[in-house]
Amino acid sequence: MKINSRFVVAAALLTALTAAWSPTKNTSFKKSFSDSFCLFAATSDVSLESYDGTKGIDDSMINQAAGFMVESFWGVDDGNPSLLSEQAADLTSRFGEIMGKRKLFSNLIVGRVDNQIAGIVGVEVGLFDMKEKNLLNYKQSEKTLTDAISELPPSQRRQFKDASIEELVLEVPSLAGKFEAVAVLANLCVSPNARGTGLGLKLCTQVEEVVSEWGMKQIMLKVEGGNEPAKKLYEKIGYLEKCIVEDSTTLRPDLVNSSFKEMPCTMLTLSKSI
């Protein structure tokens, strides 16, 4: 299925990337993910850079990250412009510069070796729909919060002007008991040359430090049900199964059409308290 809507692709990209699929050419999906992380190896020469998406990351960094994702996450090393454009649009929607200030925290963490990007991971604040068992993306979460506040009378809106997202989901009537405020881990990717060095674990640890600074206590992510190495990795670092959606979808690159195609899958949402 060829995706023609940039909005649909960008939303689906978040799901696919959160699920931590990490293929490389001529390498099996499960083996490549397993090789991406080594809990017992050390990375001594890596530097970690943290970019505050809440304030907006400039286009240059977004484009660097998008190029890295297309090559190292999707396994496409020919600089495919269509895939690169879709990937950059997804990253821009969640971390890029906008007019004004973003309402929800987001952060892009980049690991470099010899000044070259060797791994990245994103983390952002979002909402978990407890009834639908659905982890909302950045834009969906922001719209849900904005709509909930706009429904309140002016006096109550002023009351929640400086409230945290945790306070909003507990005290705003249309949100209370229906949503959880969580940090969402996404875009986790390590380059083939840096796999087996512990960089993936280092990036995940940095995510926890960022989330702690935000004052949040829970991180969620999605992972495909058939990806046993990924599930085992996350279990080892403390993630527990939150829910399962049997009829979900994910994306795979379609090099023939220079686009992405949707594929059916079972999707797990995992959660970790910090």
Phi and psi restraints in degrees (value plus and minus 20) as a CYANA .aco file:
   2 LYS   PHI    -105.4   -65.4
   2 LYS   PSI     110.9   150.9
   3 ILE   PHI    -110.0   -70.0
   3 ILE   PSI     100.7   140.7
   4 ASN   PHI    -123.4   -83.4
   4 ASN   PSI     -41.0    -1.0
   5 SER   PHI    -113.9   -73.9
   5 SER   PSI     100.8   140.8
   6 ARG   PHI     -82.3   -42.3
   6 ARG   PSI     -54.9   -14.9
   7 PHE   PHI     -84.6   -44.6
   7 PHE   PSI     -65.0   -25.0
   8 VAL   PHI     -82.8   -42.8
   8 VAL   PSI     -63.4   -23.4
   9 VAL   PHI     -82.2   -42.2
   9 VAL   PSI     -65.8   -25.8
  10 ALA   PHI     -81.4   -41.4
  10 ALA   PSI     -61.4   -21.4
  11 ALA   PHI     -86.1   -46.1
  11 ALA   PSI     -62.7   -22.7
  12 ALA   PHI     -89.7   -49.7
  12 ALA   PSI     -51.9   -11.9
  13 LEU   PHI     -79.4   -39.4
  13 LEU   PSI     -59.2   -19.2
  14 LEU   PHI     -80.3   -40.3
  14 LEU   PSI     -63.5   -23.5
  15 THR   PHI     -83.3   -43.3
  15 THR   PSI     -66.3   -26.3
  16 ALA   PHI     -82.7   -42.7
  16 ALA   PSI     -63.3   -23.3
  17 LEU   PHI     -93.6   -53.6
  17 LEU   PSI     -56.4   -16.4
  18 THR   PHI     -82.4   -42.4
  18 THR   PSI     -51.5   -11.5
  19 ALA   PHI     -92.5   -52.5
  19 ALA   PSI     -23.8    16.2
  20 ALA   PHI      40.3    80.3
  20 ALA   PSI      25.9    65.9
  21 TRP   PHI    -100.1   -60.1
  21 TRP   PSI     111.8   151.8
  22 SER   PHI    -159.2  -119.2
  22 SER   PSI      50.8    90.8
  23 PRO   PHI    -105.5   -65.5
  23 PRO   PSI     139.8   179.8
  24 THR   PHI    -155.5  -115.5
  24 THR   PSI     142.6   182.6
  25 LYS   PHI     -81.8   -41.8
  25 LYS   PSI     119.5   159.5
  26 ASN   PHI      38.9    78.9
  26 ASN   PSI       7.2    47.2
  27 THR   PHI    -154.4  -114.4
  27 THR   PSI     117.7   157.7
  28 SER   PHI     -86.7   -46.7
  28 SER   PSI     130.2   170.2
  29 PHE   PHI     -75.5   -35.5
  29 PHE   PSI     -72.6   -32.6
  30 LYS   PHI     -85.2   -45.2
  30 LYS   PSI     -62.5   -22.5
  31 LYS   PHI     -86.5   -46.5
  31 LYS   PSI     -59.9   -19.9
  32 SER   PHI     -85.0   -45.0
  32 SER   PSI     -58.0   -18.0
  33 PHE   PHI     -88.0   -48.0
  33 PHE   PSI     -63.8   -23.8
  34 SER   PHI     -80.2   -40.2
  34 SER   PSI     -60.8   -20.8
  35 ASP   PHI     -91.2   -51.2
  35 ASP   PSI     -36.6     3.4
  36 SER   PHI     -91.5   -51.5
  36 SER   PSI     -40.0     0.0
  37 PHE   PHI    -151.8  -111.8
  37 PHE   PSI     113.7   153.7
  38 CYS   PHI    -153.8  -113.8
  38 CYS   PSI      90.2   130.2
  39 LEU   PHI     -91.2   -51.2
  39 LEU   PSI     -33.7     6.3
  40 PHE   PHI    -131.8   -91.8
  40 PHE   PSI     -22.3    17.7
  41 ALA   PHI    -114.1   -74.1
  41 ALA   PSI     144.5   184.5
  42 ALA   PHI    -139.8   -99.8
  42 ALA   PSI     125.0   165.0
  43 THR   PHI    -138.1   -98.1
  43 THR   PSI      83.1   123.1
  44 SER   PHI    -114.1   -74.1
  44 SER   PSI     -44.8    -4.8
  45 ASP   PHI    -126.9   -86.9
  45 ASP   PSI       0.2    40.2
  46 VAL   PHI    -116.5   -76.5
  46 VAL   PSI     120.8   160.8
  47 SER   PHI    -132.8   -92.8
  47 SER   PSI     117.4   157.4
  48 LEU   PHI    -124.5   -84.5
  48 LEU   PSI     111.9   151.9
  49 GLU   PHI    -138.7   -98.7
  49 GLU   PSI     114.4   154.4
  50 SER   PHI    -132.7   -92.7
  50 SER   PSI     101.3   141.3
  51 TYR   PHI    -129.5   -89.5
  51 TYR   PSI     105.4   145.4
  52 ASP   PHI    -102.9   -62.9
  52 ASP   PSI      81.2   121.2
  53 GLY   PHI     -91.2   -51.2
  53 GLY   PSI     -38.5     1.5
  54 THR   PHI     -82.5   -42.5
  54 THR   PSI     -55.6   -15.6
  55 LYS   PHI    -109.1   -69.1
  55 LYS   PSI     -37.8     2.2
  56 GLY   PHI      83.0   123.0
  56 GLY   PSI     106.8   146.8
  57 ILE   PHI    -118.0   -78.0
  57 ILE   PSI     116.6   156.6
  58 ASP   PHI     -88.6   -48.6
  58 ASP   PSI     141.5   181.5
  59 ASP   PHI     -80.0   -40.0
  59 ASP   PSI     -54.0   -14.0
  60 SER   PHI     -80.2   -40.2
  60 SER   PSI     -67.2   -27.2
  61 MET   PHI     -89.1   -49.1
  61 MET   PSI     -58.9   -18.9
  62 ILE   PHI     -78.7   -38.7
  62 ILE   PSI     -64.8   -24.8
  63 ASN   PHI     -87.7   -47.7
  63 ASN   PSI     -56.7   -16.7
  64 GLN   PHI     -81.4   -41.4
  64 GLN   PSI     -66.1   -26.1
  65 ALA   PHI     -84.7   -44.7
  65 ALA   PSI     -60.4   -20.4
  66 ALA   PHI     -83.4   -43.4
  66 ALA   PSI     -63.4   -23.4
  67 GLY   PHI     -82.0   -42.0
  67 GLY   PSI     -60.4   -20.4
  68 PHE   PHI     -84.5   -44.5
  68 PHE   PSI     -61.9   -21.9
  69 MET   PHI     -83.8   -43.8
  69 MET   PSI     -64.3   -24.3
  70 VAL   PHI     -80.7   -40.7
  70 VAL   PSI     -61.0   -21.0
  71 GLU   PHI     -98.9   -58.9
  71 GLU   PSI     -67.4   -27.4
  72 SER   PHI    -113.8   -73.8
  72 SER   PSI     -48.2    -8.2
  73 PHE   PHI    -108.6   -68.6
  73 PHE   PSI     -71.1   -31.1
  74 TRP   PHI    -106.9   -66.9
  74 TRP   PSI     -32.5     7.5
  75 GLY   PHI      55.3    95.3
  75 GLY   PSI       6.8    46.8
  76 VAL   PHI    -131.4   -91.4
  76 VAL   PSI      88.6   128.6
  77 ASP   PHI    -126.0   -86.0
  77 ASP   PSI      -2.5    37.5
  78 ASP   PHI    -124.8   -84.8
  78 ASP   PSI      -4.7    35.3
  79 GLY   PHI      43.1    83.1
  79 GLY   PSI      17.0    57.0
  80 ASN   PHI     -72.5   -32.5
  80 ASN   PSI      92.5   132.5
  81 PRO   PHI     -84.8   -44.8
  81 PRO   PSI     -54.4   -14.4
  82 SER   PHI     -88.0   -48.0
  82 SER   PSI     -66.7   -26.7
  83 LEU   PHI     -84.8   -44.8
  83 LEU   PSI     -59.4   -19.4
  84 LEU   PHI     -82.0   -42.0
  84 LEU   PSI     -61.2   -21.2
  85 SER   PHI     -83.3   -43.3
  85 SER   PSI     -64.1   -24.1
  86 GLU   PHI     -85.5   -45.5
  86 GLU   PSI     -60.3   -20.3
  87 GLN   PHI     -86.5   -46.5
  87 GLN   PSI     -62.1   -22.1
  88 ALA   PHI     -84.1   -44.1
  88 ALA   PSI     -58.3   -18.3
  89 ALA   PHI     -83.7   -43.7
  89 ALA   PSI     -60.7   -20.7
  90 ASP   PHI     -83.3   -43.3
  90 ASP   PSI     -67.1   -27.1
  91 LEU   PHI     -85.5   -45.5
  91 LEU   PSI     -59.3   -19.3
  92 THR   PHI     -83.1   -43.1
  92 THR   PSI     -59.9   -19.9
  93 SER   PHI     -83.1   -43.1
  93 SER   PSI     -45.1    -5.1
  94 ARG   PHI    -129.2   -89.2
  94 ARG   PSI     -45.6    -5.6
  95 PHE   PHI    -148.0  -108.0
  95 PHE   PSI     -33.6     6.4
  96 GLY   PHI     -97.0   -57.0
  96 GLY   PSI     152.0   192.0
  97 GLU   PHI     -90.7   -50.7
  97 GLU   PSI     118.6   158.6
  98 ILE   PHI    -156.1  -116.1
  98 ILE   PSI     148.6   188.6
  99 MET   PHI     -91.3   -51.3
  99 MET   PSI     108.1   148.1
 100 GLY   PHI      63.0   103.0
 100 GLY   PSI    -177.5  -137.5
 101 LYS   PHI    -140.5  -100.5
 101 LYS   PSI     121.0   161.0
 102 ARG   PHI     -86.4   -46.4
 102 ARG   PSI     126.9   166.9
 103 LYS   PHI    -104.0   -64.0
 103 LYS   PSI     -42.4    -2.4
 104 LEU   PHI    -139.7   -99.7
 104 LEU   PSI     125.4   165.4
 105 PHE   PHI     -84.7   -44.7
 105 PHE   PSI     123.5   163.5
 106 SER   PHI    -171.7  -131.7
 106 SER   PSI     133.4   173.4
 107 ASN   PHI    -173.0  -133.0
 107 ASN   PSI     117.9   157.9
 108 LEU   PHI    -135.0   -95.0
 108 LEU   PSI     104.1   144.1
 109 ILE   PHI    -129.0   -89.0
 109 ILE   PSI     107.5   147.5
 110 VAL   PHI    -139.7   -99.7
 110 VAL   PSI     108.7   148.7
 111 GLY   PHI    -122.2   -82.2
 111 GLY   PSI     109.8   149.8
 112 ARG   PHI    -140.7  -100.7
 112 ARG   PSI     124.3   164.3
 113 VAL   PHI    -146.5  -106.5
 113 VAL   PSI     105.0   145.0
 114 ASP   PHI      32.9    72.9
 114 ASP   PSI      20.0    60.0
 115 ASN   PHI      48.4    88.4
 115 ASN   PSI     -10.2    29.8
 116 GLN   PHI    -128.3   -88.3
 116 GLN   PSI     121.1   161.1
 117 ILE   PHI     -83.5   -43.5
 117 ILE   PSI     106.1   146.1
 118 ALA   PHI    -135.1   -95.1
 118 ALA   PSI     -36.2     3.8
 119 GLY   PHI    -190.9  -150.9
 119 GLY   PSI     131.9   171.9
 120 ILE   PHI    -161.8  -121.8
 120 ILE   PSI     139.2   179.2
 121 VAL   PHI    -173.5  -133.5
 121 VAL   PSI     124.3   164.3
 122 GLY   PHI    -133.6   -93.6
 122 GLY   PSI     133.8   173.8
 123 VAL   PHI    -165.6  -125.6
 123 VAL   PSI     118.5   158.5
 124 GLU   PHI    -169.0  -129.0
 124 GLU   PSI     139.5   179.5
 125 VAL   PHI    -104.5   -64.5
 125 VAL   PSI     117.4   157.4
 126 GLY   PHI    -169.9  -129.9
 126 GLY   PSI    -195.6  -155.6
 127 LEU   PHI    -137.0   -97.0
 127 LEU   PSI     122.1   162.1
 128 PHE   PHI    -128.3   -88.3
 128 PHE   PSI      98.6   138.6
 129 ASP   PHI     -98.7   -58.7
 129 ASP   PSI      88.5   128.5
 130 MET   PHI     -90.6   -50.6
 130 MET   PSI     -49.7    -9.7
 131 LYS   PHI     -94.7   -54.7
 131 LYS   PSI     -68.2   -28.2
 132 GLU   PHI    -104.2   -64.2
 132 GLU   PSI     -27.7    12.3
 133 LYS   PHI      35.5    75.5
 133 LYS   PSI      27.6    67.6
 134 ASN   PHI    -147.3  -107.3
 134 ASN   PSI     111.3   151.3
 135 LEU   PHI    -110.0   -70.0
 135 LEU   PSI      89.7   129.7
 136 LEU   PHI     -94.6   -54.6
 136 LEU   PSI     124.5   164.5
 137 ASN   PHI     -97.0   -57.0
 137 ASN   PSI     158.1   198.1
 138 TYR   PHI     -76.5   -36.5
 138 TYR   PSI     -71.1   -31.1
 139 LYS   PHI     -86.7   -46.7
 139 LYS   PSI     -60.5   -20.5
 140 GLN   PHI     -82.9   -42.9
 140 GLN   PSI     -61.3   -21.3
 141 SER   PHI     -84.5   -44.5
 141 SER   PSI     -65.8   -25.8
 142 GLU   PHI     -82.1   -42.1
 142 GLU   PSI     -62.3   -22.3
 143 LYS   PHI     -86.3   -46.3
 143 LYS   PSI     -60.5   -20.5
 144 THR   PHI     -81.0   -41.0
 144 THR   PSI     -63.1   -23.1
 145 LEU   PHI     -86.7   -46.7
 145 LEU   PSI     -64.9   -24.9
 146 THR   PHI     -81.4   -41.4
 146 THR   PSI     -64.0   -24.0
 147 ASP   PHI     -83.9   -43.9
 147 ASP   PSI     -60.3   -20.3
 148 ALA   PHI     -84.6   -44.6
 148 ALA   PSI     -60.7   -20.7
 149 ILE   PHI     -89.7   -49.7
 149 ILE   PSI     -60.1   -20.1
 150 SER   PHI     -85.5   -45.5
 150 SER   PSI     -42.8    -2.8
 151 GLU   PHI     -97.1   -57.1
 151 GLU   PSI     -34.6     5.4
 152 LEU   PHI    -100.3   -60.3
 152 LEU   PSI     132.9   172.9
 153 PRO   PHI     -85.8   -45.8
 153 PRO   PSI     136.7   176.7
 154 PRO   PHI     -71.0   -31.0
 154 PRO   PSI     -61.3   -21.3
 155 SER   PHI     -82.2   -42.2
 155 SER   PSI     -59.4   -19.4
 156 GLN   PHI     -94.5   -54.5
 156 GLN   PSI     -51.9   -11.9
 157 ARG   PHI     -81.5   -41.5
 157 ARG   PSI     -62.0   -22.0
 158 ARG   PHI     -82.6   -42.6
 158 ARG   PSI     -55.3   -15.3
 159 GLN   PHI     -81.2   -41.2
 159 GLN   PSI     -55.2   -15.2
 160 PHE   PHI    -120.0   -80.0
 160 PHE   PSI      -8.4    31.6
 161 LYS   PHI     -74.6   -34.6
 161 LYS   PSI     -64.7   -24.7
 162 ASP   PHI    -129.7   -89.7
 162 ASP   PSI      -1.4    38.6
 163 ALA   PHI     -93.4   -53.4
 163 ALA   PSI     128.9   168.9
 164 SER   PHI     -96.8   -56.8
 164 SER   PSI     145.0   185.0
 165 ILE   PHI     -83.8   -43.8
 165 ILE   PSI     -53.6   -13.6
 166 GLU   PHI     -84.5   -44.5
 166 GLU   PSI     -60.3   -20.3
 167 GLU   PHI     -86.3   -46.3
 167 GLU   PSI     -58.2   -18.2
 168 LEU   PHI     -82.8   -42.8
 168 LEU   PSI     -66.5   -26.5
 169 VAL   PHI     -91.6   -51.6
 169 VAL   PSI     -36.8     3.2
 170 LEU   PHI    -110.6   -70.6
 170 LEU   PSI     -50.4   -10.4
 171 GLU   PHI    -133.9   -93.9
 171 GLU   PSI     -44.2    -4.2
 172 VAL   PHI     -97.9   -57.9
 172 VAL   PSI     103.8   143.8
 173 PRO   PHI     -73.7   -33.7
 173 PRO   PSI     -61.4   -21.4
 174 SER   PHI     -95.1   -55.1
 174 SER   PSI     -28.9    11.1
 175 LEU   PHI    -127.9   -87.9
 175 LEU   PSI     -52.0   -12.0
 176 ALA   PHI     -79.4   -39.4
 176 ALA   PSI     108.8   148.8
 177 GLY   PHI      58.3    98.3
 177 GLY   PSI     -22.3    17.7
 178 LYS   PHI    -132.1   -92.1
 178 LYS   PSI     -47.8    -7.8
 179 PHE   PHI    -152.1  -112.1
 179 PHE   PSI     131.9   171.9
 180 GLU   PHI    -134.1   -94.1
 180 GLU   PSI     122.4   162.4
 181 ALA   PHI    -111.3   -71.3
 181 ALA   PSI     103.5   143.5
 182 VAL   PHI    -159.1  -119.1
 182 VAL   PSI     142.3   182.3
 183 ALA   PHI    -112.3   -72.3
 183 ALA   PSI     120.7   160.7
 184 VAL   PHI    -136.7   -96.7
 184 VAL   PSI     100.7   140.7
 185 LEU   PHI    -105.7   -65.7
 185 LEU   PSI     110.1   150.1
 186 ALA   PHI    -169.8  -129.8
 186 ALA   PSI     148.4   188.4
 187 ASN   PHI      44.1    84.1
 187 ASN   PSI       1.2    41.2
 188 LEU   PHI     -88.2   -48.2
 188 LEU   PSI      99.9   139.9
 189 CYS   PHI    -172.7  -132.7
 189 CYS   PSI     116.5   156.5
 190 VAL   PHI    -144.7  -104.7
 190 VAL   PSI     115.6   155.6
 191 SER   PHI     -86.0   -46.0
 191 SER   PSI     132.4   172.4
 192 PRO   PHI     -73.7   -33.7
 192 PRO   PSI     -58.3   -18.3
 193 ASN   PHI     -89.5   -49.5
 193 ASN   PSI     -39.9     0.1
 194 ALA   PHI    -124.8   -84.8
 194 ALA   PSI     -17.0    23.0
 195 ARG   PHI     -93.4   -53.4
 195 ARG   PSI     125.6   165.6
 196 GLY   PHI      63.3   103.3
 196 GLY   PSI      -6.6    33.4
 197 THR   PHI    -130.0   -90.0
 197 THR   PSI     -25.8    14.2
 198 GLY   PHI      69.2   109.2
 198 GLY   PSI     -14.1    25.9
 199 LEU   PHI     -85.4   -45.4
 199 LEU   PSI     -58.4   -18.4
 200 GLY   PHI     -78.7   -38.7
 200 GLY   PSI     -64.2   -24.2
 201 LEU   PHI     -84.4   -44.4
 201 LEU   PSI     -58.8   -18.8
 202 LYS   PHI     -84.1   -44.1
 202 LYS   PSI     -60.4   -20.4
 203 LEU   PHI     -84.8   -44.8
 203 LEU   PSI     -62.7   -22.7
 204 CYS   PHI     -84.2   -44.2
 204 CYS   PSI     -57.3   -17.3
 205 THR   PHI     -85.1   -45.1
 205 THR   PSI     -59.5   -19.5
 206 GLN   PHI     -85.5   -45.5
 206 GLN   PSI     -55.9   -15.9
 207 VAL   PHI     -77.0   -37.0
 207 VAL   PSI     -65.1   -25.1
 208 GLU   PHI     -82.3   -42.3
 208 GLU   PSI     -56.9   -16.9
 209 GLU   PHI     -86.2   -46.2
 209 GLU   PSI     -61.4   -21.4
 210 VAL   PHI     -83.6   -43.6
 210 VAL   PSI     -66.4   -26.4
 211 VAL   PHI     -82.7   -42.7
 211 VAL   PSI     -58.1   -18.1
 212 SER   PHI     -82.6   -42.6
 212 SER   PSI     -59.7   -19.7
 213 GLU   PHI     -83.9   -43.9
 213 GLU   PSI     -51.5   -11.5
 214 TRP   PHI     -92.3   -52.3
 214 TRP   PSI     -34.7     5.3
 215 GLY   PHI      63.9   103.9
 215 GLY   PSI      -2.6    37.4
 216 MET   PHI    -118.8   -78.8
 216 MET   PSI     137.7   177.7
 217 LYS   PHI    -140.0  -100.0
 217 LYS   PSI     -17.6    22.4
 218 GLN   PHI    -162.2  -122.2
 218 GLN   PSI     116.2   156.2
 219 ILE   PHI    -138.9   -98.9
 219 ILE   PSI     117.3   157.3
 220 MET   PHI    -144.2  -104.2
 220 MET   PSI     137.7   177.7
 221 LEU   PHI    -174.2  -134.2
 221 LEU   PSI     145.9   185.9
 222 LYS   PHI    -133.7   -93.7
 222 LYS   PSI     126.3   166.3
 223 VAL   PHI    -166.1  -126.1
 223 VAL   PSI     121.0   161.0
 224 GLU   PHI     -86.3   -46.3
 224 GLU   PSI     119.0   159.0
 225 GLY   PHI     -79.9   -39.9
 225 GLY   PSI     -51.2   -11.2
 226 GLY   PHI    -105.2   -65.2
 226 GLY   PSI     -19.9    20.1
 227 ASN   PHI    -112.5   -72.5
 227 ASN   PSI      57.7    97.7
 228 GLU   PHI     -81.5   -41.5
 228 GLU   PSI     -62.9   -22.9
 229 PRO   PHI     -79.3   -39.3
 229 PRO   PSI     -60.1   -20.1
 230 ALA   PHI     -85.4   -45.4
 230 ALA   PSI     -65.3   -25.3
 231 LYS   PHI     -80.9   -40.9
 231 LYS   PSI     -61.4   -21.4
 232 LYS   PHI     -86.1   -46.1
 232 LYS   PSI     -59.0   -19.0
 233 LEU   PHI     -80.8   -40.8
 233 LEU   PSI     -69.9   -29.9
 234 TYR   PHI     -86.1   -46.1
 234 TYR   PSI     -55.4   -15.4
 235 GLU   PHI     -82.2   -42.2
 235 GLU   PSI     -58.7   -18.7
 236 LYS   PHI     -84.6   -44.6
 236 LYS   PSI     -50.6   -10.6
 237 ILE   PHI    -120.0   -80.0
 237 ILE   PSI      -5.1    34.9
 238 GLY   PHI      84.9   124.9
 238 GLY   PSI     -13.5    26.5
 239 TYR   PHI    -104.9   -64.9
 239 TYR   PSI     119.5   159.5
 240 LEU   PHI    -139.8   -99.8
 240 LEU   PSI     132.1   172.1
 241 GLU   PHI     -88.4   -48.4
 241 GLU   PSI     108.2   148.2
 242 LYS   PHI    -117.8   -77.8
 242 LYS   PSI     -67.5   -27.5
 243 CYS   PHI    -184.7  -144.7
 243 CYS   PSI     147.1   187.1
 244 ILE   PHI    -148.1  -108.1
 244 ILE   PSI     114.3   154.3
 245 VAL   PHI    -136.3   -96.3
 245 VAL   PSI      92.7   132.7
 246 GLU   PHI     -91.9   -51.9
 246 GLU   PSI     -55.6   -15.6
 247 ASP   PHI    -126.1   -86.1
 247 ASP   PSI      27.5    67.5
 248 SER   PHI    -110.6   -70.6
 248 SER   PSI     159.5   199.5
 249 THR   PHI    -156.2  -116.2
 249 THR   PSI     139.0   179.0
 250 THR   PHI    -158.4  -118.4
 250 THR   PSI     155.7   195.7
 251 LEU   PHI    -133.8   -93.8
 251 LEU   PSI     130.2   170.2
 252 ARG   PHI    -153.6  -113.6
 252 ARG   PSI     127.3   167.3
 253 PRO   PHI     -88.6   -48.6
 253 PRO   PSI     116.1   156.1
 254 ASP   PHI    -130.6   -90.6
 254 ASP   PSI      74.0   114.0
 255 LEU   PHI     -89.9   -49.9
 255 LEU   PSI     -45.8    -5.8
 256 VAL   PHI     -84.5   -44.5
 256 VAL   PSI     -62.5   -22.5
 257 ASN   PHI    -121.9   -81.9
 257 ASN   PSI     -14.9    25.1
 258 SER   PHI      30.3    70.3
 258 SER   PSI      27.7    67.7
 259 SER   PHI    -168.2  -128.2
 259 SER   PSI    -182.5  -142.5
 260 PHE   PHI    -139.8   -99.8
 260 PHE   PSI     128.5   168.5
 261 LYS   PHI    -141.3  -101.3
 261 LYS   PSI     123.2   163.2
 262 GLU   PHI    -101.3   -61.3
 262 GLU   PSI     119.5   159.5
 263 MET   PHI    -149.1  -109.1
 263 MET   PSI     117.9   157.9
 264 PRO   PHI     -89.8   -49.8
 264 PRO   PSI     126.7   166.7
 265 CYS   PHI    -181.8  -141.8
 265 CYS   PSI     143.6   183.6
 266 THR   PHI    -112.2   -72.2
 266 THR   PSI     108.5   148.5
 267 MET   PHI    -136.0   -96.0
 267 MET   PSI     111.4   151.4
 268 LEU   PHI    -123.7   -83.7
 268 LEU   PSI     120.0   160.0
 269 THR   PHI    -124.7   -84.7
 269 THR   PSI     104.7   144.7
 270 LEU   PHI    -130.9   -90.9
 270 LEU   PSI     132.8   172.8
 271 SER   PHI    -157.8  -117.8
 271 SER   PSI     126.8   166.8
 272 LYS   PHI    -158.0  -118.0
 272 LYS   PSI     111.4   151.4
 273 SER   PHI    -111.0   -71.0
 273 SER   PSI     118.4   158.4
